[in-house]
Amino acid sequence: MRRLMLATMLLVTACAMAKGQTTPPADVRAFELTPVPPPTPAMKYQLLFDDLSDRRPGNAAPLYLDAVLLMGPDAKQNAQKALKAYEDRDLNTFASLGQALDKPELFEEVDLAGRREQCDWESPFRDVGIRTLLPHLEPLVHGVARLIQVKALRQIEQGKVDDALATLRLGYELSDKTGREPVLIAGLVSVNMTTAMDDCLVHLMNRAESPNLYWALADFPARQA
């Protein structure tokens, strides 16, 4: 009898909780698609460095940390201002900030890092355990990733579609390598970066000059936090 009463109480509680939950709004995107034939070759555009000829041996982590050091003190704040200006369609402000944030040396480091086969941040999980700090995540997601977004959006606005796709590939590679650590927060940061690059890709795909990206998207691996 007690078991029946307990089971009934749990069922009622579960129903009440389910009734109180609200369904999150669907992520709906609108596209203005222009019919475009597939590229030749089919894998002309890739969102990751998948070709063996693009890969280089070595560890990407030190190169990404070099990119963080090359950002400068105001880069994170100015990148956020630039993205806000773009969202508000204040393209003059966006262009001005974007030009100031174009740092060739930084993007060279990010490109070299993206081509590396490995990415080991050497976080001291074995020594420190749950007290392990991951200080590299914040400047990567709020700094380097935002600079990549700003550069890609500038190239999209300038009609430089191929250049924008190459820049976004750097962002997708950064996301992939950031999420390789066996901790939840690294995975969540990785998903955040991927979402940011996806938002830029949506802007590109809405333009009439956008190429057919079917195979590039079909070849892109699934990401899970």
N, C-alpha and C positions, 0 to 999 in steps of 0.2 A: 504493500500500500504506500509506504513511504517513497519507494522508488517511483511509483506512478505519479505521486504528487510532485516529486522533484523533477521528473521528466516534463510534466505539464507546465511547471513554473518556468523551466528553461525554454520551452517552446513558446510560451507567452512572451517572455522577455525578448527572445530572438525576433518574434514577429513585431513587437513594439519598436525595437531598434531598427528593423528593416523599414518600418513605416515612417520612422522619423528621418531616415536618410534622404538626402536630396541627390538626384542624378546630376552629375556635372554636365554642363553644356557641351554639345558636340563641337569638335574643332572643325569648322566648316571653312573651306578656302574657295575663292572664286578665281577662275582662270579664263583668260582671253587667249584661246589657243589658235595658232595659225598652222595650217597643214604644212608639214615639212618632211621631205623624204628622209629615210635613215642615212646617217653619215657613211662615208666610205673612207677607210674600213669601218665596220660596224662598231668597233671599240675605239674609235678615234678619241672620244671623250671618256675619261675615267675620273671617278671621284676619290680614288686612292691610287697610290703608286703600286699597281698590281704587276706591271711588267718587270721581269727579272733585270732587264737592262737599266731600269730606273733605281733599283735598290743598291745600297752600298753597305758593306759590313760596318759594325760599330754600334755605339750606344747613343741614342738620340738625346737622352736627358741632359748632359752637359751643354749641348748646343741650344736646347730650349732655355736653359738657365742663362746662357749668354744673351739670348734674345731679351729676357727679362731685364738684364742689366743695361741693355741698349735702349730701353723704352724711354728713359728720362722721367723726371719727377711728376710731370703733369699729364703724361700720356693717357693714363687711365681715365682721369676726369674729362679730358678733352675728347677722348673717344666716345664716352658716354654722352657728352653734349652733342657731338656730331650725329650720333645715332638718333638722339631725340629730335634734332633739327630735321633729319631725313624723315622721321615719322610724321613730323608736323609739316612736311613739304616746304621747309625753309631751305631751299636748295643753295642759295647764295652762302648762308652760314655753313651749311654742310660742306660745300666745296672749299671754302676757306679753311675750315678746320681739317678737312681731309687732306688738303695739300700739305699742311703743317705736320700731319701725322704720317706722311709717306717717308719711311725710314728705310732706305735701300739695304743698309748693313744689317738691320734687324731681320728683314725679310729674307736676306741671303742665309742667315743662320737658321731661320725657320724652314727654309727649303732644304738645306742640308740635313736638318734633323728629320724632316718628313721622309727622306729617302733612306734613313738608317733602318737596318733590319731589327734591331733590338731597342728597348727603352726600359732601362733599369734605374729607378729613382733611388735605389739603395736606402729606402726608409728602414729605420732600425726596429722593425717589429719584434724580432727575436730578442733584442736586448731590452727594449722599453715596454713592449706589450701594448696594452690599451692606452698608455700615456704617450704613444708615438704621435708626434706632430707632423703635419703635412703642409709646411709653409709654402711649398711651390704651387699649390692648387689655386690660391687666390690671385696672384699676379698673372697666372696663365689664363684663367677664365675671365677675369675682369680687365686684363691688360692685353696680352698677346691676341687672344681670340677676338676681342673687340676691334683691335687694329686690323685684323684680317677682314672682319665684317666691313669696316669703313672702306678699306681699299677695294674690296670686291664690289661694293655698292657704287663707289666712284667710277669704277671701270664699266659697270652696267649702265650708268647714266651717260657715260661717254660713248656707248655703243661698242666697247671693246669686249665682246662676248667671250672669245677664246681666252683672253687674259683674265677675265673674271672667273671663268671655270678653273683656270690654273691656280688662282688665288684661293678659291673655295676648297680646292683639293688640299691645300696646306692646312686649312681649318679642319677638314675631316680627318686628316692624318693626326693632327694635334689631339683631336677628340679621341681617336682610337688609342693613341699611345698614353694619354692621360688615364684612361680607364683600365689599364692593365694591372694596376695594383689590386691585391685581393681584399679590398675594403669597400664598404658600401658608398662612402662619401666620394671616393674616386670615380665610382661608376655613375653616381648622380651628376657630378661635375662633367663627366664625359657626355652624358645625355644632354645636359644644358648646352654644351658646345655644339653638339650635332643639331639640336633644335635651332640654334642661332644661324648655323650655316644653311639649314633647310629654309629658314625665313628669307635669306638672301637669294637662295635658288628659286624660290617662288617669284620674287621680283624679276629675275632673269627670264624665267619661263613665260611670264606674261608679256614679254616684249616680242614684237613681230620678227626681229632678227635672231631670236633664240633658235638654236639648232634642235634637232630631234634627239632627246636625251633618254629614249626608251631603254636602250641597252645599257647605258651608264647607270640608270636607276635599277634596272633588273639585276645587274651584277653587284650592286652594293649590298654588303652583308647586313643581316639583321642585327640590331643593337639592343642589348638588354642591360638594365642597371643591376 
